[in-house]
């Protein structure tokens, strides 16, 4: 009787294999890696180049604009990342301008809420900063550069090391989002 059970089981396996082969159109199964080789994946389209206004510190204690052409994505949080990357790279064209951030900083995160407030998280300063001008230029250089290049943003809050800070040097309240302030931008 055992040979009958074995013969029935073998016939069932053969029937399932034949049915599978017929459902695939009589072709041998294709490995997933082969499918990926056959399908040509689209090449991502780079963002179009646009001019951005970046504000850097001048020797007169004011913010001075520098124009750059950079690929600028449509998504607001990605545009903020591009603006911040360019700001952190420092000025290019004018030797009289200084970087906004007086230490080696990087952008850790960007978040935009439903009210149009942007939150940018920079690495914290390795040591305490000093001077009201340092704090004002850093804060309003970042805030103004973002708002001027991202009109859907109404205010920007700068975080340091993932945390809200009340102030950097004791002269400006950084515990809330700041709005555009053209008072610190030098006249052309």
Protein Blocks (a to p, Z undefined) as FASTA:
>chain_A
ZZmmmmmmmmmmmmmmmmmmmmnoopacddfklmmmmpccdddddddddddddddddfko
pacdddddddddfblklmmmmmmmmmmnopfklmkbccfblcdcddfbdcddfkopacdd
ddddfbdcedjklmmmmmmmmmmmmmmmmmkbmbdcddeehiacfbfnopacckbccddd
fklpccZZ
